[in-house]
């Protein structure tokens, strides 16, 4: 999900919270988080109030001046509005003077109603809405637990966000079907009214339940059919980049493209996948257990537990996880954050650069991908092999680098992004008299710049 606090050179700390674990009202085929059900068993997955308060009581005094709290699932709205009202209260109670807290909610949108809209607007949430393109593509893999299509419910949720003036972005998962239609998908999601869009590849492995729970992967495990090929992913990015660069670059953020601009301008990545270590975002599960990444929620990579610094030596429950060790009125440990397993954390973070010399050592693009996400490597990064998306990355980098370098050079000189081709064409039309200076265009009319978009979604911004 995009953190919009600063499109160029953003700063601050982030924390991901899973208030209902993997619980969800949808049953998406490619869901990367559903297997965590096997880690936790069949217990009711909902965060205890004591855990919720303890997170903010201990984290906020230690974190930076700007903190992003990302609420994810599963489907985080299943926790209910009352849960989040308590969270807002504890944030206010424990934050430092001058500390800014930004709340982000990643949702499938199907449960949003006016009550949710009012709450999200009042508390200035940024909402990430999942949409995989037009209904016939979105509904291919995103359906309810009853097997029904979900696209109509998503669009109703989007209407709620618009009605209440809630800032939102679009998260589009690329699978083996929609990745073949870059123009169709790009045009659809960019016309949903968001200024921030992410394209995420669905790279999922055929793990067994036991392998996932223990954090290991067998040598012969292959990718699931729903995963896009590397070349298809690269081709999608190339086409999306060209459309973005021509029409939308100055007023629409596409996460990966902005990340690469940051790498050109500031020599650092704002996205873990493209950085040199996995260390950017702690993830706290509903029961208080802490991990370094929500793609590695299993016994092997647990770092600690919110309610108890001595979590490794406590009796675990029948699911193998540490049970809740504090209750309302108790005084929890003062420094559970300091009690995180630093050895596991260091090992987890450094796996990012365990790359094959023959493939990555002399690669001209290594500083832009650093091998990608370890989860996208064979056996989830347990062996020294390149990402399965390598050829797609190379295809995209080779295509986009010259343009990105020009954009970065312009930004260094002038402190702003250069005009898009569509904006330049509009300026030419004004000068030639095709478009009159000051000509009024109604919001729902096609933009005179030739982008094919409505004026309110294009040059009006």
C-alpha positions as CSV (number, residue, x, y, z in Angstrom):
1,X,0.0,0.0,0.0
2,X,1.3,3.4,-0.9
3,X,2.4,5.7,1.9
4,X,1.5,9.1,0.5
5,X,3.3,11.2,3.1
6,X,6.0,12.1,0.6
7,X,6.1,11.0,-3.0
8,X,9.7,12.0,-3.4
9,X,12.1,11.1,-0.7
10,X,9.6,10.1,2.0
11,X,10.8,9.4,5.5
12,X,9.4,8.0,8.7
13,X,8.8,4.6,10.3
14,X,6.0,2.1,9.6
15,X,4.3,-0.8,11.4
16,X,1.9,-3.3,10.0
17,X,-0.8,-4.7,12.3
18,X,-3.1,-7.7,11.5
19,X,-6.1,-7.2,13.8
20,X,-7.9,-10.3,12.5
21,X,-5.0,-12.3,11.2
22,X,-5.9,-14.0,7.9
23,X,-9.7,-13.9,8.5
24,X,-11.5,-12.6,5.4
25,X,-14.9,-12.5,3.8
26,X,-13.4,-13.2,0.4
27,X,-11.6,-16.4,-0.8
28,X,-9.1,-15.0,-3.4
29,X,-7.3,-17.8,-5.2
30,X,-3.9,-16.1,-5.0
31,X,-4.1,-14.9,-1.4
32,X,-0.6,-15.0,0.1
33,X,-1.8,-14.6,3.7
34,X,-4.5,-17.3,3.9
35,X,-1.9,-20.0,4.7
36,X,-1.2,-18.3,8.1
37,X,-4.5,-19.9,9.3
38,X,-2.4,-23.1,9.5
39,X,0.1,-21.4,11.7
40,X,-2.5,-20.3,14.2
41,X,-5.1,-23.0,14.0
42,X,-8.9,-22.6,14.3
43,X,-9.0,-20.1,17.1
44,X,-11.0,-16.9,16.8
45,X,-8.7,-14.5,15.1
46,X,-9.2,-11.1,16.7
47,X,-6.7,-8.9,18.5
48,X,-7.2,-8.5,22.3
49,X,-7.6,-4.9,23.6
50,X,-4.7,-5.4,25.9
51,X,-2.4,-6.3,22.9
52,X,-3.7,-3.3,21.0
53,X,-3.0,-0.8,23.7
54,X,0.4,-2.4,24.5
55,X,1.5,-1.9,20.9
56,X,1.0,1.9,21.0
57,X,2.2,2.3,24.6
58,X,5.6,0.8,23.8
59,X,6.1,1.6,20.2
60,X,5.1,5.3,19.9
61,X,7.7,6.7,22.3
62,X,10.4,4.8,20.4
63,X,9.4,5.5,16.8
64,X,10.2,8.5,14.7
65,X,8.4,11.8,14.4
66,X,6.3,10.4,11.5
67,X,4.7,7.0,12.0
68,X,2.7,5.0,9.5
69,X,0.4,2.4,11.0
70,X,-0.8,0.0,8.3
71,X,-3.9,-2.1,9.1
72,X,-4.1,-5.3,7.0
73,X,-5.5,-8.8,6.9
74,X,-7.2,-10.9,5.8
75,X,-9.9,-8.2,5.8
76,X,-9.1,-5.7,8.6
77,X,-12.6,-4.2,8.6
78,X,-13.8,-7.5,10.2
79,X,-12.4,-6.1,13.5
80,X,-15.2,-3.6,13.6
81,X,-15.3,0.2,14.0
82,X,-15.3,0.0,17.8
83,X,-11.9,-1.7,17.6
84,X,-10.4,1.1,15.6
85,X,-12.0,3.8,17.7
86,X,-10.1,2.3,20.7
87,X,-6.9,2.3,18.6
88,X,-7.4,6.0,17.7
89,X,-7.8,6.8,21.4
90,X,-4.6,5.0,22.4
91,X,-2.7,6.6,19.7
92,X,-3.6,10.0,21.0
93,X,-2.8,8.9,24.6
94,X,0.7,7.6,23.9
95,X,2.1,9.6,21.0
96,X,4.8,12.2,21.7
97,X,4.1,15.9,21.4
98,X,4.5,16.8,17.7
99,X,4.5,13.1,16.6
100,X,2.4,12.6,13.5
101,X,0.6,9.2,13.1
102,X,-0.8,8.3,9.7
103,X,-3.3,5.4,9.6
104,X,-3.5,3.3,6.4
105,X,-6.2,0.6,5.9
106,X,-5.8,-2.1,3.1
107,X,-9.2,-3.5,2.3
108,X,-11.2,-5.4,-0.3
109,X,-13.8,-2.7,0.1
110,X,-16.8,-5.1,0.1
111,X,-17.9,-4.3,3.7
112,X,-17.6,-0.5,3.5
113,X,-20.8,1.5,4.3
114,X,-21.6,5.0,5.4
115,X,-20.6,4.3,9.0
116,X,-17.2,3.2,7.8
117,X,-17.0,6.1,5.4
118,X,-17.7,8.6,8.2
119,X,-15.1,7.0,10.5
120,X,-12.4,6.8,8.0
121,X,-13.0,10.4,6.9
122,X,-13.1,11.8,10.4
123,X,-9.8,10.0,11.3
124,X,-8.1,10.9,8.0
125,X,-7.3,7.3,7.0
126,X,-5.7,6.5,3.7
127,X,-7.4,3.5,2.3
128,X,-5.9,1.0,0.0
129,X,-8.6,-0.6,-2.2
130,X,-7.9,-3.9,-4.0
131,X,-9.0,-4.0,-7.6
132,X,-7.5,-6.2,-10.3
133,X,-9.1,-4.5,-13.3
134,X,-12.5,-4.6,-15.1
135,X,-15.1,-7.0,-13.5
136,X,-14.4,-9.9,-15.9
137,X,-10.7,-9.8,-14.9
138,X,-11.2,-8.8,-11.2
139,X,-13.7,-11.6,-10.6
140,X,-11.4,-14.3,-12.1
141,X,-9.7,-14.9,-8.8
142,X,-11.3,-12.5,-6.3
143,X,-14.6,-14.0,-5.1
144,X,-16.5,-14.4,-1.9
145,X,-16.3,-17.5,0.4
146,X,-19.5,-18.6,-1.4
147,X,-17.9,-18.3,-4.8
148,X,-19.7,-15.2,-5.9
149,X,-18.2,-12.3,-7.8
150,X,-16.9,-9.4,-5.7
151,X,-16.4,-6.6,-8.2
152,X,-19.8,-5.0,-7.8
153,X,-19.3,-4.9,-4.0
154,X,-15.8,-3.3,-4.5
155,X,-17.3,-0.6,-6.6
156,X,-20.0,0.1,-4.0
157,X,-17.2,0.4,-1.4
158,X,-15.4,2.8,-3.7
159,X,-18.5,5.0,-3.9
160,X,-18.6,5.1,-0.1
161,X,-15.0,6.4,-0.1
162,X,-15.7,9.0,-2.7
163,X,-18.9,10.1,-0.9
164,X,-17.1,10.7,2.4
165,X,-14.0,12.3,0.8
166,X,-11.7,9.5,2.0
167,X,-8.3,9.5,0.3
168,X,-7.6,6.1,-1.3
169,X,-5.2,4.3,-3.6
170,X,-5.6,1.2,-5.8
171,X,-3.7,-2.0,-5.3
172,X,-3.8,-4.2,-8.4
173,X,-2.5,-7.8,-8.2
174,X,-1.1,-9.1,-11.5
175,X,-1.9,-12.7,-12.1
176,X,-1.6,-15.1,-15.1
177,X,-4.8,-13.6,-16.7
178,X,-4.9,-9.8,-16.2
179,X,-1.1,-9.5,-16.8
180,X,-1.9,-10.2,-20.5
181,X,-4.0,-7.1,-20.8
182,X,-1.8,-4.1,-19.7
183,X,-3.7,-1.4,-21.5
184,X,-7.1,-2.6,-20.4
185,X,-6.0,-3.0,-16.7
186,X,-4.0,0.3,-16.6
187,X,-6.8,2.4,-18.1
188,X,-9.4,0.9,-15.8
189,X,-7.6,1.2,-12.5
190,X,-6.2,4.7,-13.3
191,X,-9.8,5.9,-14.0
192,X,-11.0,4.9,-10.6
193,X,-10.0,8.3,-9.3
194,X,-7.0,7.5,-7.2
195,X,-3.7,9.4,-7.3
196,X,-1.7,6.4,-6.2
197,X,-1.6,2.9,-7.8
198,X,0.4,-0.3,-7.1
199,X,0.9,-3.2,-9.4
200,X,1.9,-6.3,-7.4
201,X,2.8,-9.6,-9.0
202,X,1.1,-12.7,-7.5
203,X,4.1,-14.9,-7.0
204,X,2.9,-17.9,-5.0
205,X,4.5,-21.3,-4.4
206,X,2.9,-24.8,-4.1
207,X,4.0,-25.2,-0.4
208,X,2.7,-27.9,1.7
209,X,0.9,-26.9,4.9
210,X,3.8,-28.3,7.1
211,X,6.5,-26.5,5.1
212,X,4.7,-23.2,5.3
213,X,4.1,-23.4,9.1
214,X,7.7,-24.3,9.8
215,X,9.1,-21.8,7.4
216,X,10.8,-24.2,4.9
217,X,10.2,-25.1,1.3
218,X,10.9,-28.3,-0.5
219,X,13.4,-28.3,-3.3
220,X,10.9,-29.4,-5.9
221,X,8.2,-26.8,-5.1
222,X,7.0,-24.9,-8.2
223,X,5.0,-21.7,-8.8
224,X,1.2,-21.9,-8.7
225,X,-0.6,-21.5,-12.1
226,X,-2.0,-18.1,-11.1
227,X,1.5,-16.6,-11.0
228,X,2.4,-14.4,-14.1
229,X,5.6,-15.3,-16.0
230,X,8.6,-13.0,-15.6
231,X,8.4,-11.9,-19.3
232,X,4.6,-11.2,-19.0
233,X,5.3,-9.1,-15.9
234,X,8.1,-7.2,-17.5
235,X,6.0,-6.5,-20.6
236,X,3.1,-5.3,-18.5
237,X,5.4,-2.8,-16.7
238,X,6.8,-1.6,-19.9
239,X,3.4,-0.8,-21.4
240,X,2.1,0.7,-18.1
241,X,5.3,2.9,-17.9
242,X,4.8,4.3,-21.4
243,X,1.2,5.2,-20.7
244,X,2.1,6.7,-17.3
245,X,5.0,8.7,-18.8
246,X,2.9,10.0,-21.7
247,X,-0.2,11.0,-19.8
248,X,-0.1,10.8,-16.0
249,X,3.5,11.1,-14.6
250,X,3.0,14.6,-13.0
251,X,-0.2,13.8,-11.1
252,X,-0.3,10.0,-10.7
253,X,2.0,7.9,-8.5
254,X,2.7,4.4,-9.7
255,X,4.7,2.9,-6.8
256,X,7.5,1.0,-8.7
257,X,8.1,3.9,-11.0
258,X,8.4,6.4,-8.1
259,X,10.6,4.0,-6.2
260,X,13.0,4.0,-9.1
261,X,13.0,7.7,-9.3
262,X,13.9,7.9,-5.7
263,X,16.8,5.5,-6.3
264,X,18.1,7.8,-9.1
265,X,17.7,10.9,-7.0
266,X,18.6,9.8,-3.5
267,X,20.4,6.5,-4.0
268,X,18.0,4.6,-1.7
269,X,14.8,2.7,-2.1
270,X,11.5,3.5,-0.4
271,X,10.2,0.0,-1.0
272,X,11.6,-3.1,0.8
273,X,11.6,-5.2,-2.4
274,X,14.0,-2.9,-4.1
275,X,16.2,-2.2,-1.1
276,X,19.4,-4.0,0.2
277,X,17.8,-5.6,3.3
278,X,14.5,-6.8,4.7
279,X,14.2,-4.5,7.7
280,X,11.6,-1.8,7.0
281,X,8.4,-3.0,8.6
282,X,7.6,-5.0,11.7
283,X,4.4,-7.0,11.4
284,X,2.3,-7.7,14.5
285,X,-0.3,-10.5,14.3
286,X,-3.6,-10.5,16.1
287,X,-2.2,-12.6,19.0
288,X,0.7,-10.2,19.6
289,X,3.4,-12.2,17.9
290,X,5.9,-10.1,16.0
291,X,7.6,-10.8,12.6
292,X,9.9,-9.0,10.2
293,X,7.5,-9.3,7.2
294,X,4.0,-10.5,6.7
295,X,5.2,-12.8,3.9
296,X,7.1,-14.8,6.5
297,X,4.6,-15.3,9.3
298,X,5.7,-18.7,10.6
299,X,7.5,-20.4,13.5
300,X,10.9,-20.0,12.0
301,X,10.9,-16.2,11.6
302,X,9.0,-15.1,14.8
303,X,10.9,-12.2,16.4
304,X,9.0,-11.8,19.6
305,X,5.7,-11.2,21.3
306,X,4.0,-7.9,22.4
307,X,2.8,-9.1,25.8
308,X,6.0,-10.7,27.0
309,X,9.7,-10.1,26.6
310,X,10.5,-13.7,27.7
311,X,8.2,-15.1,25.0
312,X,10.5,-18.0,23.9
313,X,10.5,-19.5,27.4
314,X,6.8,-19.4,28.1
315,X,4.4,-22.2,27.7
316,X,2.8,-22.2,24.3
317,X,-0.8,-23.1,23.5
318,X,-2.1,-26.0,21.4
319,X,-1.3,-24.1,18.2
320,X,2.3,-23.8,19.0
321,X,2.1,-20.0,19.5
322,X,2.7,-18.0,22.7
323,X,-0.6,-17.5,24.6
324,X,-1.7,-14.1,25.8
325,X,0.2,-13.5,29.1
326,X,-1.3,-10.2,30.2
327,X,-4.8,-9.2,30.9
328,X,-6.7,-6.0,31.5
329,X,-5.3,-4.2,34.6
330,X,-1.9,-6.0,34.4
331,X,1.3,-4.0,34.0
332,X,3.0,-5.5,30.9
333,X,6.7,-5.7,30.5
334,X,8.2,-2.3,29.9
335,X,10.5,-3.3,27.1
336,X,9.1,-6.1,24.9
337,X,10.4,-4.1,21.9
338,X,13.9,-4.5,23.2
339,X,13.3,-8.2,23.8
340,X,12.9,-9.0,20.1
341,X,15.2,-11.7,18.8
342,X,18.0,-9.7,17.2
343,X,19.8,-12.7,15.8
344,X,16.7,-13.9,13.9
345,X,16.1,-10.3,12.8
346,X,19.7,-9.9,11.5
347,X,19.5,-13.3,9.7
348,X,16.2,-12.4,8.2
349,X,17.3,-9.0,7.0
350,X,20.6,-10.2,5.5
351,X,19.0,-13.0,3.4
352,X,18.1,-10.2,0.9
353,X,21.7,-10.1,-0.4
354,X,22.3,-13.8,-0.5
355,X,22.5,-13.6,-4.3
356,X,24.2,-15.8,-7.0
357,X,27.4,-14.1,-8.2
358,X,27.0,-15.4,-11.7
359,X,23.6,-13.8,-12.1
360,X,23.7,-10.8,-9.9
361,X,27.3,-10.0,-9.1
362,X,28.0,-8.0,-12.3
363,X,24.4,-7.1,-13.2
364,X,24.1,-3.5,-14.1
365,X,20.6,-3.4,-12.6
366,X,21.4,-4.9,-9.2
367,X,21.3,-1.6,-7.4
368,X,17.7,-1.2,-8.5
369,X,16.4,-4.6,-7.4
370,X,18.9,-6.2,-5.0
371,X,17.5,-9.5,-6.0
372,X,13.8,-8.5,-5.5
373,X,11.8,-10.1,-2.7
374,X,13.4,-13.3,-1.2
375,X,9.9,-14.8,-1.4
376,X,10.1,-14.6,-5.2
377,X,13.2,-16.8,-5.2
378,X,13.2,-20.6,-5.4
379,X,12.4,-22.2,-2.0
380,X,11.4,-18.7,-0.7
381,X,15.0,-17.5,-0.6
382,X,16.5,-20.5,1.3
383,X,18.9,-21.2,-1.6
384,X,21.2,-18.8,-3.4
385,X,19.3,-18.3,-6.6
386,X,18.0,-15.3,-8.5
387,X,14.4,-14.1,-8.4
388,X,11.9,-15.8,-10.7
389,X,11.1,-12.3,-12.0
390,X,14.6,-11.6,-13.1
391,X,14.0,-11.5,-16.8
392,X,10.9,-9.3,-16.3
393,X,12.9,-6.9,-14.2
394,X,15.6,-6.7,-16.8
395,X,13.1,-6.2,-19.6
396,X,11.5,-3.3,-17.7
397,X,14.8,-1.7,-16.5
398,X,16.3,-1.7,-20.0
399,X,13.1,-0.1,-21.3
400,X,12.5,2.5,-18.6
401,X,16.0,3.5,-17.4
402,X,16.8,6.1,-20.2
403,X,13.5,8.0,-19.6
404,X,13.8,7.8,-15.8
405,X,17.3,9.2,-15.9
406,X,16.1,12.2,-18.0
407,X,13.3,12.8,-15.5
408,X,15.7,12.6,-12.6
409,X,18.1,15.0,-14.2
410,X,15.2,17.5,-14.8
411,X,14.1,17.2,-11.2
412,X,17.7,17.9,-9.9
413,X,17.9,21.1,-12.0
414,X,14.4,22.4,-11.5
415,X,13.0,20.8,-8.4
416,X,9.9,19.4,-10.2
417,X,8.9,16.7,-12.6
418,X,9.0,17.6,-16.3
419,X,5.7,18.0,-18.2
420,X,4.3,14.9,-19.8
421,X,4.0,14.5,-23.6
422,X,0.2,15.1,-23.2
423,X,0.8,18.3,-21.3
424,X,3.3,19.5,-23.8
425,X,0.9,18.8,-26.6
426,X,-1.8,20.8,-24.8
427,X,0.6,23.8,-24.5
428,X,1.3,23.5,-28.3
429,X,-2.4,23.5,-29.0
430,X,-2.9,26.6,-26.8
431,X,-0.1,28.4,-28.7
432,X,-1.5,27.4,-32.1
433,X,-5.0,28.5,-31.2
434,X,-6.5,25.0,-31.3
435,X,-7.3,25.5,-27.6
436,X,-8.0,29.0,-26.4
437,X,-6.1,30.2,-23.3
438,X,-8.5,30.0,-20.4
439,X,-10.8,27.8,-22.3
440,X,-13.2,26.2,-19.8
441,X,-13.7,22.5,-20.0
442,X,-16.4,20.8,-17.9
443,X,-15.1,18.2,-15.4
444,X,-16.7,15.2,-17.2
445,X,-15.6,16.2,-20.7
446,X,-12.7,14.6,-22.4
447,X,-9.4,16.4,-21.6
448,X,-8.2,18.6,-24.5
449,X,-4.7,17.2,-24.0
450,X,-5.7,14.1,-25.8
451,X,-5.1,11.6,-23.0
452,X,-8.5,10.1,-23.5
453,X,-9.4,10.7,-19.8
454,X,-12.0,13.0,-18.4
455,X,-10.8,16.5,-17.7
456,X,-11.3,16.1,-13.9
457,X,-9.0,13.1,-13.8
458,X,-6.3,14.6,-16.0
459,X,-5.1,18.2,-16.5
460,X,-7.6,19.7,-14.1
461,X,-5.4,18.4,-11.3
